[in-house]
Amino acid sequence: MKTDPESFIRANTGILSPPHVPEIRLHLASEAHDLWLKTEEELEAIGLPPPFWAFAWAGGQGVARYILDHPETVRGRRIIDFASGSGLVAIAAKMAGAASVLAVDIDPWAETAVHMNAELNGVELVFKGEDIIGREKIADVYLAGDVFYDKGFADLLRPWFNELARAGAVVLVGDPGRAYCPRELMTALAAYEVPVTRALEDSEVKRTTVWRYGTTGA
């Protein structure tokens, strides 16, 4: 890394609450447009991958809201928050009574963001910076907020999520209407109108559905 992640995060974010999950505070980019639309050259100059961790995406807000409203989904269970980003969903799971929460993201900057946000909310999380797609079930519940935004990525996730569900895991997905979300393979649990940043989503509100892969009920 060319830039110290913690120093950069503190300098380029504010402590904000996602509009749909006001119980949680995060280090978020207050001016999404400026940070998100930096050129590839600017990002490369500071050693920064696209800063997904700097925003509370609609899918993650939906999953976090569902967990806080239905804590029995995670209470006493082992949780993996896949593609954790800011750690919003992982934090919600811990606040809702999960026995353990593992936040997973391949972006090395996400590790710093997750730990800073966990500390901000007084919870303890474990972070793993590995690609776990395709690995066998090691948790009771897998949470994935807004992961079907890319066809190639979606093609990798579908068979893995199917295998996890067959192995008895609960797999919850937050989807704000992404083109590659396999809704025909899932059961809708809840839907929310989530305020979002127009600079990121070309909209001010995203209708976000929380789905369970496979069978009904969580």
N, C-alpha and C positions, 0 to 999 in steps of 0.2 A: 504493500500500500504506500502511495506517495504522500498521503495526507493522514493524519491521525483521526480515525473515525469519531471518537468521542468529542474531540475539539470541534470537528466540522459539524457534527450534529447539534452541539450546543450553540454554535454560531449561526446555523442556518435553519433552525426550527424554533418554534415556541411551544410552550406547554398548553395543549388544547384538549378539549373533550370532543370525540366524534359526535356529531349531532344525534345519531340514533342510539348511542351508548354513552349517555352523559355520566354514568357511574365511573367511567374509566378515563384517566388522563394519559396523554401520550406526547412524546416529542414529535410534532408534526410540522411540515412546511406550511407556514401561514400564507405564503404567496406561491401557490402550486405552479402557477404559470412560469415563474422565473426559474425555479429549480428544475422542474420537469422538462422544460424546453431548452435546457442547455444543449449545445451542440455536442456531437460525439467527440470533437476535438477538445472542447472545454472539459468534458467528463474525463477524457483520457489524461488531460493535464494534471488533474488532481487524483487520478487513480480511482474514479468512482463509477461503478456500474450503474445502470438506470436505477434511480432511488425509489424502488417500490416501497421500501420500509418507511418512507417519509409521508405516506398518505394512508388514510383510513378508507380503503376501497369498499364499495357498496356490498360486495359479497361477504367480506369479512365482518362488516357491521351487522349484516343480517344474521350470520351464524352466531356472533357474540350476543346479539339481542335474544336470539332463540335460547341460547344456553342460560343466560341470566334469568329468563322468564320460565324456563323448564330445567331447573338445576338437577332434577332426577336423571337427566340425560347423561350427566358426567359424574354425579356425586359418588365418591368412593371408588371410581374407576381409573384405570391407566389411560392417559390421553396422549395422542400425538396430534400436534397442530402442524399440518403439512404446508410448506411454502408460507411460513409464518409471517414474513415481512416485518411489520412493526411489533408483532407479538400480541396484537389486540385480542385475537381469538384465544390464544393460550392464556392470557391474563384473565379473560372472562371465565374460562374453564376452571382455573385455580380459585377464583373468587366464588364460583358456584359449588365448590367442595370436591373437586377432583382429587383423587389420592396422589397422583403424580401427573406432571405435564412435561412432555418433551416437545420443544419447539424446533422444527427442522426447516432449514433454508440453505441453499447452496451459495447465497450471496454472503461473503464474509462481513460486509457491513451490517447485515441483519443481526449478526450475533451481538454487536455492540448496542444496536437499537433495542433489541429484545431485552437485554440485561438492564439497560437504562430505564426502559419503560416498566419493567417488572419492579425495579427498585422504587420507581415513582408511585407505584400502586401497592407497595408493601407485600408483594408476593414473591415466592421463589420458583424459578423455572430452570430446567436444564435445556441447554441448546446443543444441537448437533448440526454441523455444517457439512452434511453428506447427502449424496443422491440416494434416496431410499426406495425409489420407484422399482417395483418388482420384488421387493423383499417380503418375506413371509410375515404373517401377523405377529406382532409383538405387543400390541396394545388392545384395549377393549373398544376404544372409540377413536376414530380418525376424523379430524376436522379439516375441511379444505374450503377456504373462502376465496371465491373468484379465481378458479384455476383453469377454466375452459376458454381462455381468450385466444388461444393459438392452436391451429389444427394439428401440428406435429406433436405438441405437448398433450393435447387431448387424446391423440391416438395411443400415446404411451400410458395415459392414466386409466382409460376405460378398462383394459384387461386386468390391470392391477387392482383397481377398486372392485371389480367383479370377484376376483380371487379373495380379497379381504372379506367381502360380504359373505361369500360362501364359507369362509373359515369361521364365521360367527362374529366378525367385527361390525360395529355400527359405523357406517361411513356417512357423514353429513357434508353436504356441499352447499355453499352459498352462491347463487347465480343471479346476476342482474341482467339477464337476457343475452348472454354471450352466444355467438353463432354456433359454437362447437359443443355446446352443452348437450349431453345425451339424455334429454328429459324422458325419453321413452323407456329408459332403463331404471328410472327412479320414481319415488313416491313423494309428492309434495307434502310438507309438514306445516309450513307457515309462509305468508307473504307479507312484505313490508314496503312502504314507500320511504325510501332512504334518501335524504338530502345529500347531494354530491357537489363536487367542484366542476363548474362548466368547462374550465380549462382542460380538465382531464377527460370528461365524459360527454362533452357537447350537450349537456342537459343539467338541470338543477335538481331533478329528482329521478331516481332509478327504482322501478318496481323490482324488488329483489325477493326471490323465492329460496327458502331453505328446503333442500331435498334430502331424502335418505336413499342411498343406493339399495336397490333390491326390495326387500320385504317391508311391509307397513309397520309403523310404530318404532319408538326408540327406547 
